[in-house]
Amino acid sequence: MRLTRLLAGAAVLGLLSGTAACGMQSIEPKIQLRDALRAFGDQSSGALRLSIPSSEDDVRAFMAAADEATGGEDVPDDVLSTLLGSSLVLGFDEGEDADDPADDAVRTVLEIGDLDAAEFRGIGEELFVRADVDGLVDEFPDMAADVESFRESLESGADIPEPLLEPAQALLDGDWVSLDGAALVEQIETLSGTSTAEDEAELQKELQDLAGKAVQEAVVSVERKGEDDDLGDHLVVTLNLRKGYAAVREDLPEVLAADDPTALEQLPPVEEVPDTDVAVSVWVQDDELSRIELDAAQFLDEPAGHLVLRADVLDAEPVTAPEDSVPVDVMALFEGAMSAAPPGTEEIDAYTIAAWIDMDLATVASEAGDESSVAYLPEVLPWYEGTTPDLVITAVGPLVQVSTGGQVVCLTPSPDGFGEQIADGPC
C-alpha cells in the first residue's frame, strides 16, 4: 500500500504505525540474511566445519521413527558415538588470481574427536594426502593387525611395486604424499569412460546455480528468534519444498540428462512434491554467516528425536602446498591396483564381475538416454580386459554369460544396474 493512501487523517496514520513497524521487522531479517549470504559467496577463501551435534538418544529416536523395522538398533553404540564426535572441514582458496583456476585450492580434513585423522588438499592440478595412521589405530584398535601386516609388506617389498614403496612408507608414517591430479584424472577417465574433468566442473557449477535459485524461490519467511553472544543474530528461514522444486524443474533435464528428450517427463510433477515448509536456522554475526543448522526430524511424518546437521563458518585460511611431500607414480599406482588381488583371494569371481557389468550397462545406457540391455556390452567389454586370466564374457540373446575360475553365471541386465538377476550356471 502506497504511503499517500495512509495520509487520510491522523487517526488512520496512528492506527497503522504499529503495523508498519511489524512489517519492517519481517523485512529487515530478509535483508540481513541476503547480505550475509552474498558476503559469504563473494569471499575468495573460506571454510566450513560440518558436524552432527545431536545426542545419541535423539539420533536413535529419530532413527526409530524413520525406520520402525530396525528401530535404529543396527548402528552399534561405538559407531554412533564416533560419528557424532566427528566432523569434516571443507575449505577453499581462489588464490591470488580469482579468474585463474591454476592456483585454485581446496582442503578437506576429517576430524575424529581431537584427532585430525586425514587431510586432503588440491592445489591446481596437484593433490596432497596425509593420514594419522597411528592415531587411527589408537581410535580403532581393530585396524592394528592390518596396519602391522602392511608394515611387514613394506619391509619385505612383497606385493608392492618398487616405485610405490617410498610414498607408501610416508603415508604410513603420517607424512604427506602428492599426486599429479591431471594424470590421475586421465587414468580414471580411461578406465571408466566417464566425462572429462572440465565437464564435471561445469556440472558442479550448474548444480550450484540451480541450488541457489531453488533456495531463493523457496524462501517463505525469515524471522529473528534471538541473539547469541558468540554466534550473533539467530534467524529462522522457512523454505517451501514445492516452490523450490518448481523453480528448477524445467532446468534440471538440461543439467542432468541433456541428451535424453524424455528426461523432463521422468521427473515427478510439481504437484507430487510435498507442499511442506522446512525451517533452517541461520546465525549472522557482524553481517557475516557464522552457523547454519537443519534438523532432519522435521521431514518425518511424525517428528521424533533430532538429527541436526550443522555447518559452522570458520575463519578463512590460505590453502598451501605441504613441504617435503613424497610424489606418487600414478601409472605405478594404477598398475599395482589392477594387478593386485584382494587379501586371501587369487581371482575375482564370476558373480562379482557380472554385478559390475550390470552396473556399467545401466550407466552407459542411461548416458545414451536408453534402457539397460546387452546391446551396450561391446562398449563395456574393453573395461574388463585382463581382469582375470581366463575371463570370458559372452552375449547370449538378451543375457550376458560370465565365465572365470571354473565358475559360470548368467546375468539378466537390470534397469538400475544393481545386479539383482544373476543366476548360477550358463545362460
Helices and strands as residue ranges (DSSP letters): G 3-6, H 10-41, E 45-51, H 56-66, H 77-84, E 86-93, G 101-103, E 105-112, E 115-123, E 126-131, H 133-139, G 141-143, H 144-156, H 162-172, E 177-180, H 181-192, H 197-218, E 219-228, E 232-240, H 241-248, H 252-256, H 263-266, G 270-272, E 277-285, E 288-295, G 296-299, E 308-314, E 326-327, H 330-339, H 350-367, G 374-376, H 377-380, G 381-384, E 392-396, E 399-404, E 407-411, E 422-424
